[in-house]
Amino acid sequence: MGAQHLTQDEKARLYDNMLLRYQRLQEQVRLIKAKSFEVSHEDQLQINSIEESMRRLYNDTQKLF
């Protein structure tokens, strides 16, 4: 990502953007789980994919600072 070449302001803006994306992913998972009492296999696969994206995003935020 080359975070070492960014200013603190640029890092802060990137972090804010990543946080917003993370929160949107959390909301997607919440909506899937809210659809029914039991999560279907297809829904679980989608949740797993979203959670993997969330992990990658979290790891990217840790590289900023």
N, C-alpha and C positions, 0 to 999 in steps of 0.2 A: 504494500500500500504506500510505502514511502512516507510514513507519518513523521519521520525525523526531519523532513524538509518543510513541514507545515508550521505556520505560526500558531500561537495559542488560540487566536480567534478562529482560524480555519479549523483547528481541531475541535473547538467548541461547537462550531456550526455542524461539522460532520457528526459529532457525538449526538447533538440534538436531532439530526435527521435520522440517525441510526435508532435512537430511542423511539422516535415516532413510528418508524417501520416495525420495530419490535412490538410496540403496543398494538399496532394493526394486526400483526400475526397472532398475538394473544387473543385479540377479539375474534379472529377467524376460528381459532380453536374453541373458544367459548360458544360461538354460534353453532358450530358443528355439534358440540356436546349438548346444547340446549334443544336440538331438534327432536330428540327422543330419549326415552329413559335408558335404552341400551344403545350403545354405539355399534353400528354395523361394521363389518369387515372393511368395506370400502371407505367408510368414514375414518376408521382407525388408521388405514394406510395414508389417508390425506392428513390426519393429525400428525402422524409420524413424520411425514414430509415437511409439514409446517414447523414442527418442533426442531427438526434438523436445521432448517433455515434460521430459526431463532438461535440455536447454538452457534452457528457460523457467524451470525450477526453479533452475538455477545462476544465471541472470540475476537472479532474485528475491532470492537470497541476497546478491548483490553490492549490492543496494539497501538492505539492512538497515544497513550500516555506513558 
